[in-house]
Amino acid sequence: MTRKSHQAMSVLVPEGRQVKRTAKTFETESEAKAFALKVLARGLALTAGTLNPHLPKRTISWPDAKIWAHSE
């Protein structure tokens, strides 16, 4: 049985004076990066990372998200 490398991404979405946190999961890192580029183009903040129990653990902070999303 092969484990898939799922990616999780939290997206902070401003709604008036409140901020709503949503999360999406992706089968591949490429899909997560494509979504991140769309979110970043809207000027929103996001963080990304792997879901448990997938290894290696990886967390991409908001300041690093743009660089990560543009990397191959």
N, C-alpha and C positions, 0 to 999 in steps of 0.2 A: 504494500500500500504506500503510495507516494503522498507526502504532505504538500499541500499547496501553500505558497507563501502569501498569505493574506496581508493586506495593508489596511490600516485604519486611519481615518483622517477626521479630526475634529475641526469644525468650521464655526467661527464666531460671526454671527450675522446681526448687524445692528438693526433693531426694529424700534424706531422712535427713540425713546430714552433708555430702552432696555436692550440687552444683548441676549440673543438666543443661541444656545450651543446645539449643533446637530452633528451627527456622526454618520459616515458612510464607510462601507468596506469594499475592497476591490480585490479581484483575483490576482492581479499583477501590479507591480510597482509602476509600470508604464501607464496603466489606467489611472492609478492614483495621481501620477504626475500630470497627466492630461487634465484631470479634474482640478488639480491645484492651480494650473495655469489659468483656467477659467475663473476661479475664485479670486486669484490675485489680480486679474485684469479688472475685476469689479471693485478693487481697492479694499477687500476684506482681509482679515487676519486669519491664519490657520496654523495648525500644528499637525504633524503626521507621525506615524510610527507603526511598528509591527504589532500584531495581536498575539496574546498568549495562546498556545505554548510555542509559537514559532520562533526559531532562532536563526541568525543572531538577532537579539533585541536591538531595535533602532528607534530613536526618537528624533524628529526634526522639529526644532523650535521655530517660532514665528520669524525671528530675524534671519534664520537660515533657509526658510521655505522657498524663497525665490531662486536661490542658487541651486537647491535640490531639484526643484521642478524643471529647471532648464538643463540639468545634467543628464547624461545618457546612462 
